[in-house]
């Protein structure tokens, strides 16, 4: 895998617990050389939803950065919605998983996986995740 020299100028933060969880997964699945792809897609009950994937296919239009020893890949559309976001890993009584904290969100569902941006306008609540 060849990582382009261009780096992310808009900070996307990966917390130490998130980096550790990713390293554990990549080690267990033998995914050396992979990076975390962070993206948004249409859908969810608030308009957009977050996506995370382990990927070793860097496209020329992707933005690449490294934080906490983990490479992050963000496509050219998603970066506009994720500037300043933080990827965290939470481990609680009701479960564990990755959590995106995004300063660009104007409304979101209780699940935290679906959001609305200023470009799209706020919606009236959530109908799907309670």
C-alpha positions as CSV (number, residue, x, y, z in Angstrom):
1,X,0.0,0.0,0.0
2,X,1.3,3.4,-0.9
3,X,0.2,6.3,1.2
4,X,0.2,9.7,-0.6
5,X,2.4,12.4,0.9
6,X,-0.5,14.8,1.2
7,X,-1.7,15.0,4.8
8,X,-4.9,16.1,6.5
9,X,-4.8,19.8,7.4
10,X,-8.2,19.8,9.1
11,X,-7.6,17.8,12.3
12,X,-9.4,14.5,12.8
13,X,-8.5,13.2,16.3
14,X,-8.2,9.5,17.2
15,X,-8.2,9.0,20.9
16,X,-5.7,6.6,22.5
17,X,-8.4,4.1,23.4
18,X,-9.6,4.1,19.8
19,X,-6.1,3.7,18.5
20,X,-5.5,0.8,20.8
21,X,-8.8,-0.9,19.8
22,X,-7.9,-0.5,16.1
23,X,-4.4,-1.9,16.7
24,X,-5.9,-4.9,18.5
25,X,-8.3,-5.6,15.6
26,X,-5.7,-5.2,12.9
27,X,-3.3,-7.5,14.8
28,X,-6.0,-10.2,15.4
29,X,-7.1,-10.1,11.7
30,X,-3.5,-9.8,10.4
31,X,-4.2,-6.5,8.6
32,X,-0.7,-4.9,8.7
33,X,-0.5,-1.9,6.4
34,X,-4.2,-1.1,6.6
35,X,-5.7,2.2,7.6
36,X,-9.0,3.4,9.1
37,X,-11.3,4.8,6.5
38,X,-13.8,7.2,8.1
39,X,-16.7,8.3,5.9
40,X,-20.3,9.5,5.9
41,X,-23.1,8.2,3.8
42,X,-26.7,9.1,3.2
43,X,-29.2,7.4,5.4
44,X,-29.9,6.9,9.1
45,X,-32.8,8.5,10.7
46,X,-31.2,12.0,10.8
47,X,-29.9,12.3,7.2
48,X,-26.3,11.0,7.3
49,X,-24.6,8.1,9.1
50,X,-21.0,7.4,9.9
51,X,-19.0,4.6,8.6
52,X,-15.7,3.0,9.6
53,X,-13.8,0.4,7.7
54,X,-10.3,-1.0,7.6
55,X,-8.9,-0.4,4.2
56,X,-5.6,-0.6,2.2
57,X,-6.9,1.0,-1.0
58,X,-5.9,4.6,-1.0
59,X,-7.4,6.6,-3.9
60,X,-5.7,9.8,-5.2
61,X,-8.6,12.0,-4.1
62,X,-8.5,10.6,-0.5
63,X,-7.0,12.7,2.3
64,X,-4.6,10.8,4.5
65,X,-3.3,11.6,8.0
66,X,-1.8,9.7,10.9
67,X,-2.7,10.0,14.5
68,X,-1.8,7.8,17.5
69,X,0.2,5.6,15.0
70,X,-2.9,4.8,13.0
71,X,-3.4,6.1,9.4
72,X,-6.8,7.7,8.7
73,X,-8.3,7.9,5.2
74,X,-11.2,10.2,4.4
75,X,-12.8,10.7,1.0
76,X,-13.2,14.1,-0.7
77,X,-16.9,14.4,0.2
78,X,-16.8,13.1,3.8
79,X,-14.0,15.5,4.8
80,X,-16.4,18.4,4.4
81,X,-18.6,16.9,7.2
82,X,-15.9,15.6,9.4
83,X,-13.4,18.5,9.9
84,X,-12.5,18.7,13.6
85,X,-14.2,15.3,14.5
86,X,-12.9,12.9,17.1
87,X,-13.0,9.1,16.9
88,X,-13.2,7.5,20.3
89,X,-13.7,4.0,21.6
90,X,-16.1,3.5,24.5
91,X,-16.5,0.3,26.6
92,X,-19.5,0.4,28.9
93,X,-22.2,-1.7,30.5
94,X,-24.4,-1.6,27.5
95,X,-21.7,-2.5,25.0
96,X,-18.5,-1.2,23.4
97,X,-17.7,0.4,20.1
98,X,-16.4,3.4,18.3
99,X,-18.0,6.8,18.8
100,X,-17.7,9.8,16.5
101,X,-17.8,13.2,18.2
102,X,-18.4,15.7,15.4
103,X,-18.5,19.5,16.0
104,X,-20.2,20.0,12.6
105,X,-23.4,18.3,13.7
106,X,-26.5,20.4,14.3
107,X,-28.8,17.5,15.3
108,X,-28.3,13.8,15.8
109,X,-30.2,10.7,17.0
110,X,-29.8,9.1,20.4
111,X,-27.9,6.3,18.9
112,X,-25.1,8.7,17.8
113,X,-24.7,7.0,14.5
114,X,-26.9,9.3,12.5
115,X,-26.7,13.1,12.2
116,X,-27.7,16.2,10.3
117,X,-25.4,18.9,9.1
118,X,-25.8,22.7,8.7
119,X,-25.8,22.2,4.9
120,X,-28.8,19.9,5.1
121,X,-30.7,21.8,7.8
122,X,-32.1,20.4,11.0
123,X,-34.7,17.7,11.2
124,X,-37.4,17.3,13.7
125,X,-36.1,14.6,15.9
126,X,-35.4,11.0,15.2
127,X,-37.8,8.3,14.1
128,X,-35.7,5.2,14.2
129,X,-33.3,4.6,17.1
130,X,-35.1,6.0,20.2
